[in-house]
């Protein structure tokens, strides 16, 4: 009886060990299978969306849809270029002002000009122009700062008007495609002499597709345009505040 009890205990221990080994492996395989299934579903959804987009683009007609696509490409190219330029033009005006003030106190105007020359951004360029005219008086330096500030503002706003043009142009082209599609639909009805839904559906679908794609392009470019305008306003405000601070520093240095 004692030997039978020992044998049953040993068998129970082995069964527990096997179960503890099998269950983690089973859960791991189930988790891997579910992750693989989710990845396959995501890939299938992405492929179906791309195919559907391509199909709708072709159905809209290569004429107006191609022009709308060109508006999107050109608008995005200009927007990305402007965003990169504006991010590079952003400087820490507080640090720049403190550095110029310290350079003026320790090394004079030439040291401050050298500090501005080694600093990137429109604010440093404005500071350099002001310091370059400081020998002619504070008023001359102030005029130089104001004049060169306008030049820098023009460089910040360069090509931004093209983005607004594409924002307005894309929906107009879409609406034009809509009108042309409706005209084609009525031409088919007139030629057939009968009001059949199949004759009207094709033209109306083309008309609506061009409108949808034109609006999508306009919405995308509008988001980029608003970001760019906000970035320009922020940089211009920093330029104006820093310019006032520079004039105050020059006036204090003259006293």
FILOMI-729401 format. One record per residue (C-alpha): y, x, z; residue number from 1. Coordinates in nm, 3 decimals, padded with zeros to 5 digits. Layout:
// FILOMI-729401
@y->Y | x->X | z->Z | k->NUM
...
END
This chain:
// FILOMI-729401
@y->00.000 | x->00.000 | z->00.000 | k->1
@y->00.234 | x->00.284 | z->00.081 | k->2
@y->00.159 | x->00.451 | z->-00.256 | k->3
@y->00.226 | x->00.121 | z->-00.436 | k->4
@y->00.565 | x->00.087 | z->-00.262 | k->5
@y->00.661 | x->00.445 | z->-00.359 | k->6
@y->00.564 | x->00.377 | z->-00.722 | k->7
@y->00.770 | x->00.057 | z->-00.736 | k->8
@y->01.070 | x->00.238 | z->-00.584 | k->9
@y->01.043 | x->00.516 | z->-00.845 | k->10
@y->01.023 | x->00.265 | z->-01.130 | k->11
@y->01.329 | x->00.079 | z->-01.001 | k->12
@y->01.528 | x->00.403 | z->-00.981 | k->13
@y->01.436 | x->00.494 | z->-01.339 | k->14
@y->01.531 | x->00.149 | z->-01.467 | k->15
@y->01.873 | x->00.172 | z->-01.295 | k->16
@y->01.938 | x->00.518 | z->-01.444 | k->17
@y->01.847 | x->00.400 | z->-01.793 | k->18
@y->02.071 | x->00.097 | z->-01.760 | k->19
@y->02.367 | x->00.311 | z->-01.643 | k->20
@y->02.315 | x->00.538 | z->-01.944 | k->21
@y->02.275 | x->00.261 | z->-02.201 | k->22
@y->02.570 | x->00.045 | z->-02.089 | k->23
@y->02.846 | x->00.311 | z->-02.140 | k->24
@y->02.701 | x->00.401 | z->-02.477 | k->25
@y->02.688 | x->00.034 | z->-02.572 | k->26
@y->03.048 | x->-00.027 | z->-02.458 | k->27
@y->03.167 | x->00.284 | z->-02.644 | k->28
@y->02.997 | x->00.175 | z->-02.966 | k->29
@y->03.142 | x->-00.177 | z->-02.932 | k->30
@y->03.492 | x->-00.037 | z->-02.874 | k->31
@y->03.462 | x->00.197 | z->-03.173 | k->32
@y->03.341 | x->-00.089 | z->-03.391 | k->33
@y->03.631 | x->-00.314 | z->-03.285 | k->34
@y->03.887 | x->-00.039 | z->-03.351 | k->35
@y->03.735 | x->00.026 | z->-03.694 | k->36
@y->03.744 | x->-00.346 | z->-03.772 | k->37
@y->04.112 | x->-00.367 | z->-03.670 | k->38
@y->04.199 | x->-00.069 | z->-03.890 | k->39
@y->04.018 | x->-00.222 | z->-04.185 | k->40
@y->04.199 | x->-00.554 | z->-04.133 | k->41
@y->04.538 | x->-00.378 | z->-04.115 | k->42
@y->04.461 | x->-00.183 | z->-04.433 | k->43
@y->04.352 | x->-00.501 | z->-04.610 | k->44
@y->04.667 | x->-00.685 | z->-04.501 | k->45
@y->04.887 | x->-00.396 | z->-04.619 | k->46
@y->04.709 | x->-00.381 | z->-04.954 | k->47
@y->04.735 | x->-00.759 | z->-04.999 | k->48
@y->05.107 | x->-00.754 | z->-04.914 | k->49
@y->05.170 | x->-00.475 | z->-05.166 | k->50
@y->04.972 | x->-00.653 | z->-05.434 | k->51
@y->05.150 | x->-00.980 | z->-05.365 | k->52
@y->05.489 | x->-00.810 | z->-05.381 | k->53
@y->05.399 | x->-00.641 | z->-05.710 | k->54
@y->05.271 | x->-00.971 | z->-05.848 | k->55
@y->05.588 | x->-01.158 | z->-05.755 | k->56
@y->05.804 | x->-00.881 | z->-05.897 | k->57
@y->05.624 | x->-00.900 | z->-06.232 | k->58
@y->05.644 | x->-01.279 | z->-06.235 | k->59
@y->06.019 | x->-01.261 | z->-06.181 | k->60
@y->06.063 | x->-01.082 | z->-06.511 | k->61
@y->06.140 | x->-00.714 | z->-06.579 | k->62
@y->06.497 | x->-00.784 | z->-06.692 | k->63
@y->06.681 | x->-00.907 | z->-06.385 | k->64
@y->06.422 | x->-00.785 | z->-06.135 | k->65
@y->06.454 | x->-00.431 | z->-06.270 | k->66
@y->06.833 | x->-00.438 | z->-06.238 | k->67
@y->06.806 | x->-00.571 | z->-05.882 | k->68
@y->06.558 | x->-00.292 | z->-05.802 | k->69
@y->06.802 | x->-00.033 | z->-05.942 | k->70
@y->07.073 | x->-00.175 | z->-05.713 | k->71
@y->06.841 | x->-00.133 | z->-05.416 | k->72
@y->06.746 | x->00.226 | z->-05.506 | k->73
@y->07.104 | x->00.339 | z->-05.569 | k->74
@y->07.234 | x->00.161 | z->-05.261 | k->75
@y->06.969 | x->00.314 | z->-05.036 | k->76
@y->07.030 | x->00.660 | z->-05.183 | k->77
@y->07.403 | x->00.640 | z->-05.110 | k->78
@y->07.343 | x->00.490 | z->-04.765 | k->79
@y->07.098 | x->00.763 | z->-04.662 | k->80
@y->07.334 | x->01.034 | z->-04.789 | k->81
@y->07.623 | x->00.884 | z->-04.593 | k->82
@y->07.418 | x->00.849 | z->-04.275 | k->83
@y->07.312 | x->01.214 | z->-04.292 | k->84
@y->07.671 | x->01.324 | z->-04.360 | k->85
@y->07.815 | x->01.116 | z->-04.076 | k->86
@y->07.556 | x->01.237 | z->-03.826 | k->87
@y->07.639 | x->01.596 | z->-03.918 | k->88
@y->08.010 | x->01.518 | z->-03.889 | k->89
@y->07.971 | x->01.387 | z->-03.533 | k->90
@y->08.089 | x->01.642 | z->-03.278 | k->91
@y->08.143 | x->01.656 | z->-02.904 | k->92
@y->08.522 | x->01.622 | z->-02.902 | k->93
@y->08.547 | x->01.675 | z->-02.528 | k->94
@y->08.369 | x->02.009 | z->-02.548 | k->95
@y->08.576 | x->02.106 | z->-02.854 | k->96
@y->08.904 | x->02.021 | z->-02.679 | k->97
@y->08.808 | x->02.219 | z->-02.369 | k->98
@y->08.705 | x->02.516 | z->-02.583 | k->99
@y->09.033 | x->02.513 | z->-02.778 | k->100
@y->09.237 | x->02.486 | z->-02.460 | k->101
@y->09.047 | x->02.775 | z->-02.304 | k->102
@y->09.085 | x->02.985 | z->-02.619 | k->103
@y->09.460 | x->02.918 | z->-02.626 | k->104
@y->09.495 | x->03.024 | z->-02.265 | k->105
@y->09.289 | x->03.342 | z->-02.302 | k->106
@y->09.341 | x->03.462 | z->-02.660 | k->107
@y->09.627 | x->03.261 | z->-02.806 | k->108
@y->09.646 | x->03.066 | z->-03.128 | k->109
@y->09.427 | x->03.303 | z->-03.331 | k->110
@y->09.142 | x->03.274 | z->-03.081 | k->111
@y->09.171 | x->02.895 | z->-03.089 | k->112
@y->09.169 | x->02.896 | z->-03.471 | k->113
@y->08.859 | x->03.115 | z->-03.472 | k->114
@y->08.690 | x->02.877 | z->-03.230 | k->115
@y->08.769 | x->02.581 | z->-03.460 | k->116
@y->08.655 | x->02.776 | z->-03.765 | k->117
@y->08.314 | x->02.830 | z->-03.606 | k->118
@y->08.276 | x->02.462 | z->-03.515 | k->119
@y->08.150 | x->02.206 | z->-03.768 | k->120
@y->08.293 | x->01.860 | z->-03.815 | k->121
@y->08.616 | x->01.690 | z->-03.921 | k->122
@y->08.775 | x->01.711 | z->-03.576 | k->123
@y->08.748 | x->02.090 | z->-03.575 | k->124
@y->08.901 | x->02.102 | z->-03.925 | k->125
@y->09.194 | x->01.886 | z->-03.810 | k->126
@y->09.243 | x->02.110 | z->-03.508 | k->127
@y->09.247 | x->02.418 | z->-03.733 | k->128
@y->09.516 | x->02.269 | z->-03.958 | k->129
@y->09.729 | x->02.181 | z->-03.657 | k->130
@y->09.693 | x->02.525 | z->-03.502 | k->131
@y->09.772 | x->02.686 | z->-03.837 | k->132
@y->10.116 | x->02.514 | z->-03.834 | k->133
@y->10.193 | x->02.561 | z->-03.467 | k->134
@y->10.420 | x->02.860 | z->-03.536 | k->135
@y->10.652 | x->02.625 | z->-03.727 | k->136
@y->10.682 | x->02.399 | z->-03.425 | k->137
@y->10.492 | x->02.119 | z->-03.256 | k->138
@y->10.633 | x->01.859 | z->-03.496 | k->139
@y->10.499 | x->02.050 | z->-03.797 | k->140
@y->10.161 | x->02.079 | z->-03.627 | k->141
@y->10.161 | x->01.705 | z->-03.558 | k->142
@y->10.243 | x->01.624 | z->-03.922 | k->143
@y->09.964 | x->01.855 | z->-04.039 | k->144
@y->09.718 | x->01.687 | z->-03.803 | k->145
@y->09.814 | x->01.338 | z->-03.928 | k->146
@y->09.802 | x->01.439 | z->-04.295 | k->147
@y->09.471 | x->01.620 | z->-04.275 | k->148
@y->09.330 | x->01.337 | z->-04.064 | k->149
@y->09.384 | x->01.106 | z->-04.362 | k->150
@y->09.202 | x->01.354 | z->-04.584 | k->151
@y->08.905 | x->01.366 | z->-04.348 | k->152
@y->08.897 | x->00.987 | z->-04.324 | k->153
@y->08.875 | x->00.969 | z->-04.702 | k->154
@y->08.579 | x->01.206 | z->-04.699 | k->155
@y->08.405 | x->00.993 | z->-04.436 | k->156
@y->08.450 | x->00.677 | z->-04.644 | k->157
@y->08.343 | x->00.843 | z->-04.970 | k->158
@y->08.103 | x->00.628 | z->-05.182 | k->159
@y->08.085 | x->00.355 | z->-04.916 | k->160
@y->08.251 | x->00.111 | z->-05.158 | k->161
@y->07.953 | x->00.150 | z->-05.391 | k->162
@y->07.724 | x->00.010 | z->-05.123 | k->163
@y->07.944 | x->-00.298 | z->-05.087 | k->164
@y->07.937 | x->-00.334 | z->-05.466 | k->165
@y->07.556 | x->-00.337 | z->-05.471 | k->166
@y->07.553 | x->-00.585 | z->-05.181 | k->167
@y->07.764 | x->-00.825 | z->-05.387 | k->168
@y->07.594 | x->-00.747 | z->-05.719 | k->169
@y->07.230 | x->-00.801 | z->-05.618 | k->170
@y->07.262 | x->-01.173 | z->-05.520 | k->171
@y->07.481 | x->-01.238 | z->-05.825 | k->172
@y->07.211 | x->-01.099 | z->-06.053 | k->173
@y->06.955 | x->-01.310 | z->-05.868 | k->174
@y->07.164 | x->-01.624 | z->-05.914 | k->175
@y->07.210 | x->-01.539 | z->-06.282 | k->176
@y->06.833 | x->-01.511 | z->-06.315 | k->177
@y->06.807 | x->-01.849 | z->-06.145 | k->178
@y->07.043 | x->-02.010 | z->-06.394 | k->179
@y->06.864 | x->-01.850 | z->-06.690 | k->180
@y->06.526 | x->-01.962 | z->-06.554 | k->181
@y->06.649 | x->-02.320 | z->-06.519 | k->182
@y->06.785 | x->-02.313 | z->-06.874 | k->183
@y->06.449 | x->-02.189 | z->-07.002 | k->184
@y->06.271 | x->-02.467 | z->-06.810 | k->185
@y->06.490 | x->-02.735 | z->-06.968 | k->186
@y->06.444 | x->-02.577 | z->-07.310 | k->187
@y->06.067 | x->-02.612 | z->-07.270 | k->188
@y->06.106 | x->-02.976 | z->-07.165 | k->189
@y->06.326 | x->-03.043 | z->-07.466 | k->190
@y->06.081 | x->-02.874 | z->-07.704 | k->191
@y->05.782 | x->-03.062 | z->-07.560 | k->192
@y->05.964 | x->-03.394 | z->-07.548 | k->193
@y->05.791 | x->-03.476 | z->-07.221 | k->194
@y->05.865 | x->-03.418 | z->-06.852 | k->195
@y->05.553 | x->-03.236 | z->-06.741 | k->196
@y->05.549 | x->-03.052 | z->-06.407 | k->197
@y->05.369 | x->-02.751 | z->-06.559 | k->198
@y->05.657 | x->-02.697 | z->-06.802 | k->199
@y->05.920 | x->-02.697 | z->-06.529 | k->200
@y->05.727 | x->-02.505 | z->-06.264 | k->201
@y->05.718 | x->-02.173 | z->-06.448 | k->202
@y->06.092 | x->-02.154 | z->-06.514 | k->203
@y->06.184 | x->-02.268 | z->-06.164 | k->204
@y->05.948 | x->-02.013 | z->-06.007 | k->205
@y->06.106 | x->-01.729 | z->-06.205 | k->206
@y->06.450 | x->-01.857 | z->-06.106 | k->207
@y->06.367 | x->-01.867 | z->-05.736 | k->208
@y->06.199 | x->-01.524 | z->-05.739 | k->209
@y->06.506 | x->-01.352 | z->-05.880 | k->210
@y->06.723 | x->-01.520 | z->-05.617 | k->211
@y->06.489 | x->-01.421 | z->-05.334 | k->212
@y->06.473 | x->-01.056 | z->-05.440 | k->213
@y->06.849 | x->-01.041 | z->-05.486 | k->214
@y->06.906 | x->-01.177 | z->-05.135 | k->215
@y->06.649 | x->-00.937 | z->-04.986 | k->216
@y->06.825 | x->-00.639 | z->-05.146 | k->217
@y->07.162 | x->-00.760 | z->-05.021 | k->218
@y->07.032 | x->-00.806 | z->-04.665 | k->219
@y->06.878 | x->-00.458 | z->-04.654 | k->220
@y->07.191 | x->-00.289 | z->-04.787 | k->221
@y->07.414 | x->-00.495 | z->-04.557 | k->222
@y->07.236 | x->-00.357 | z->-04.249 | k->223
@y->07.292 | x->00.000 | z->-04.367 | k->224
@y->07.652 | x->-00.076 | z->-04.463 | k->225
@y->07.738 | x->-00.216 | z->-04.120 | k->226
@y->07.584 | x->00.087 | z->-03.949 | k->227
@y->07.782 | x->00.324 | z->-04.171 | k->228
@y->08.110 | x->00.140 | z->-04.112 | k->229
@y->08.052 | x->00.141 | z->-03.736 | k->230
@y->07.974 | x->00.514 | z->-03.746 | k->231
@y->08.292 | x->00.585 | z->-03.943 | k->232
@y->08.502 | x->00.383 | z->-03.697 | k->233
@y->08.353 | x->00.577 | z->-03.407 | k->234
@y->08.428 | x->00.914 | z->-03.568 | k->235
@y->08.783 | x->00.807 | z->-03.660 | k->236
@y->08.850 | x->00.695 | z->-03.302 | k->237
@y->08.728 | x->01.031 | z->-03.174 | k->238
@y->08.951 | x->01.207 | z->-03.429 | k->239
@y->09.259 | x->01.014 | z->-03.318 | k->240
@y->09.195 | x->01.069 | z->-02.946 | k->241
@y->09.125 | x->01.440 | z->-02.999 | k->242
@y->09.438 | x->01.481 | z->-03.214 | k->243
@y->09.657 | x->01.331 | z->-02.941 | k->244
@y->09.495 | x->01.562 | z->-02.687 | k->245
@y->09.559 | x->01.864 | z->-02.911 | k->246
@y->09.928 | x->01.780 | z->-02.946 | k->247
@y->09.954 | x->01.744 | z->-02.568 | k->248
@y->09.790 | x->02.086 | z->-02.524 | k->249
@y->10.030 | x->02.247 | z->-02.774 | k->250
@y->10.331 | x->02.090 | z->-02.602 | k->251
@y->10.206 | x->02.221 | z->-02.266 | k->252
@y->10.156 | x->02.569 | z->-02.416 | k->253
@y->10.515 | x->02.575 | z->-02.548 | k->254
@y->10.665 | x->02.502 | z->-02.207 | k->255
END
